[in-house]
Amino acid sequence: MKDASFRGVVPALTTPFHPDLSLDADGFATLADVVIKDGVDALLVNGCTGESWSLTPDERATIFRTAAEIAKGRVRVIAGCSAITAAETIAKIRQAEAAGCDFAMVSPPWYVMPGPTEIMEHYREVLDATELPVVLYNIPRRTGVMLTPDMADELADHPKVVAIKESSKDWGILSSVIRRCGDRISVFAGYASFFGLAAITEGAVGYMDSGTPVFGARSPQFYRACIAGDLATARAIQIEMAGMLDSFFKLGTFPASVKASLDLIGRPGGPTRAPIKPLDDRQRATLRQAMVAANFIEPTRAAAE
């Protein structure tokens, strides 16, 4: 394994905005600090959870710099740097390097629907141009293309590739990537609530997920139970987290429900940027009920809000 220390719980952070939809850099710093105090092992910023598509280059640079400053000496920072072209991807990586981030996360190009050869050439061009270690990212629901186990297997041999976030929601693919690549790179599951326990049992080193900032210290507790073989504790926590994750995907457009959940537990969440709409009052009431049922909000607190 190229970096055996690269493992554990990695929250994908949302990007807080003010009511006027300007970047809330102070709120982001607070969110990053509080999840580090929860006991996570790294931070993932400027991904789809962070509404990266809506950020200007200056805002993205602020997010990278703030994350690196808050995390310094405590945990490492993974910077989302995906783009359609290699040139734009490399430009984002340059920003991450300048800010002091530790890793660049790169998905295959989206929208243009490239073929396997084009995807591999995209990665090779990016890898040849970066000094940062690279985390591969497979999320075909958003890119429209699959980073197959064969591609991951080949890319895992590159010295700059140190990890993969496997978010296909396909257990067969995740399991195959773990078995074929886990001896060379760190394999992270994309969904703790769905695959965390099974993936870690299979050999994944951890998970990167959007629920951890809401789950708080329970997420690291779940991870520790998994690696210790405490199945009863791990299963019980996973059931709670799965109930919340189900709400995230049923209410509004992602990540509106994640940001509303953060608001409800007193962490910086804020509105979403168009075209994504924040949850309406009815949806927020449904979310409160789900959070009470999953033991993330006390019933008395929910009634007062």
N, C-alpha and C positions, 0 to 999 in steps of 0.2 A: 504494500500500500504506500502511495506516494506521500501521504500526510495522515498518519494513523491517528493524530490528535483531532482531525477534522471530523467531528461526530456530535451527536446529541440533538438538542431541541433548538430549532431555528425559526423564530416567528417571522412571517411575512408582514411587514408593517404597513398600515394604511398611512395616507398623507393627510393630516388635518388641514382644513381650510377655515378661514373666518366666515362669518355670515355673508360678507360681500364676495366670497369665493377667492379671496387672495390667500396666498400661502401662509399658514400659521406655523412659522419656523419654531417658535417657542413651544407651541403645543407638540410639535413633532419631537423636539428635544425631551420634553417631559415624558412622552410616550416611550421613547427609546430608553430613557433612564429607568422607568418603572418596570418595563419588561426585563431589563437586565437584572434588576433587583429581585424579580420573580425566580431567577436561577437559570435563565436560558444560556445557550452556549455560543450563539452568534446572532447577528441581525441580518435580515434580508430586506433591502429597501429598493424602491423604484421598480417593483414588479407590477403585475396586473392588479394585485391588491392595493398597491400604492397609487393607482390611477396614473401610471407613468405616461400613458398616451396623452394626458391633459397637461403635463408639465412643460414649461418653456425650458430651454437650455439653462438659463440662469437659475430657475427654480430647481431643476435637477441637480445642478452644481451645489446649491444650498443644501439640499437633502443629503447628498453624498458627504459634504463637508461636516454638516451637523452630526450625522450618524458616526462618522469617524472620530469626531471630537468627544462625543458622549461615550463612545465605546472604548476609547483608548485605554489600554492597560487592563481592560476587563474582559471584553469579548472581541471577536473579529466581525468585519462587516462585508457582506456580499452585496455587490451593486448590480442591479438589473441593468443590462446594457444591450438588450436585444433590439434589432431593427431590421428592416427589409433588406437594406444593402449592407455589404461588408464595410464600406466606407463610413456609413453612419454608425454602425456598431463600434468600429474602431474609435470614432470620435467620442462616443459615450465612454468607452474604456479609458481614453485619455483623461476625461474628466474625473473618473473614479480614481485613477492613479494619482492625479494631482491633489485630490481631496484626502488621500490617505486610506482609501478602502483596501481591503485585503484580497478580495476575489471579484471576478466579473462573471455574472450569470448570463448565458447566451442561449437563446432558443433558435431553432431553424427560422428562416424568413417566413413571414406570414403573408396572406392575401394573394401573393403572386403564384402560389401553389407550385413551388419548384420540385423537380424530380430528385431522386436519390443522388445522382452524380452532382447536380447543382448544389444540393444541401451540403455535401461533403466538401465541395470546393469553397463554399461560403465559409465553413468552419476552418478550413486550412488557411485561407487568406487572413481570417481574424487571428488565428493562433500564431501565425508567423509575425504578426504585428504587435502583439501585446507582451508586456512583461508581467502582467498580473496572472496568477493561476486562474483557470477557467472552470466554471461549473456548467455542465451541459444542462439543458432544460427541455424536457419533453412535455408539452401540453397541447396535444392535437386539437382539442376543442376550441382553442383560441388561435392557433397558428394555421389550422386547416391541413397540416401535414404531420406525419408521424416520424419521430426520430426512433427508428426501429432498433431492436436489440443488436442486429448486425452492425448498424452504424455506430451505436454506443460502444460495442465491442472493439471496433476498429479505432475509434477516436480515443478510447481509454489507453491505447498505447502511446499517445502523444504525451511528451513530458509536461506540457502546460496544462493538460486536462487532469484535474484532481478529484472531481466529483460529478454527480448527476442528481438533479431533482427530477424524479420520475412521477409525473402527474397525469398519466393517461387515464387513471381510474380503471385500468384493466389489470387485474391481478396476474394474469398470465404473463403480460409484458413485464410488470414489475418483478415478478419472481425470476423470469429469465434474465433480466438485467442484473439482478443481485447475484445469481449463480455464475454468470459469464464475466462480470466486470468487478465483482466485489473484492477480488484479490489484488486489484490494481488501483481502483478509485473508490472514494466514499460514495455509497449509494444511499440516498435519502428518499423516503416515501413522501409523496406530496400531500397526503391526507392522513393525519394521525388518527382521526376519529373513525375512518373506514378501515385503514390497513396497518395502523401503527403496530399493534401487537403482533400480527401475523408477519409483517415485514421484518421486524426486529428479530423475531424467532427464526426467520428464513436467513438472516444475515445482514439486513440493512443496518446502517450505523446510527440512524435516527430519522428525523422527519423535519420538513419545512412546511409550515402551514399557516393559514390566515387566522385560525381560531385561537392560537396560543395567546395573543394579547388580551383576548376576552377570558380565556380559561385561567389565566394567571398562573399562580404557583402549582395549580393542579396539573398543568401540562408537564413540567419537569418531574413532578411526583409520578405521573403516569409512565414517563420514560424510565425513571429509576426502577419502578416496579417491573417493567418489561425486562430490563437487562438483569435484574436480580432473580427473575423467574417467579416473582410473586404474582401468579396468574389471577388470583381472586381479586387483589387490589387493582391490577391493570384492567381486568374485565369490567369492574364496577365503574372505574373512572371513564373508560372508553364508552360505556353506555351513556353516561352523562354528556360527554363531549359530542357523541354522535347525535344526540337529541338537539343540541344547539346547532351543530353543523347543518342538520336537516332544515332548521329554520333559516339559516343563512341563505340557502339556495331556493327556498320557497317564497321568501318575502322580498319583493322588489328586485332590482337588478344589482348583482354583485358589484362592488362591496357595500352597498347602501345599508344592508342589515348588519354588517360587521361594525360599521361606523356608528350606527344607532345603538348597538349593544355596548360599545365602548362608552358612549354618552350615558347609558343607563347605569353603568357601574362606576361612573365618575372619572373615566379616563378620556383624554382628548380624542374625540371622534370627528364631529363637525359634519357639514353637508358634503354632498358629492357634487362634482361638476357635470354640467350638461355634456351629453344627452342623458346621463344617468340622473334620476330624480331621487331625492331623499325619501325615506319611508313617510307615508302619510300617517295621520293620527290613528286610523284603524289598524294599520300595519304595525305601528309601534305598540299598540295595546296587545296585539297578538304576540309580538316579540316578548313583551314583558311576561305574558303568561308562560311562554316557552322557557324563559329564563328562570322563572319561579319553579316550574316543573323539573327543570334540570339542576336545581339547587344553586344557581348562580346569582340569584337575588332572593333576599328574604321576603316572604309574603307581605310583611308589614311595610317594608320599604317600597315594594311595588305599588301597594295601595296608596302610599303617600305621594307618588310621582304622577 
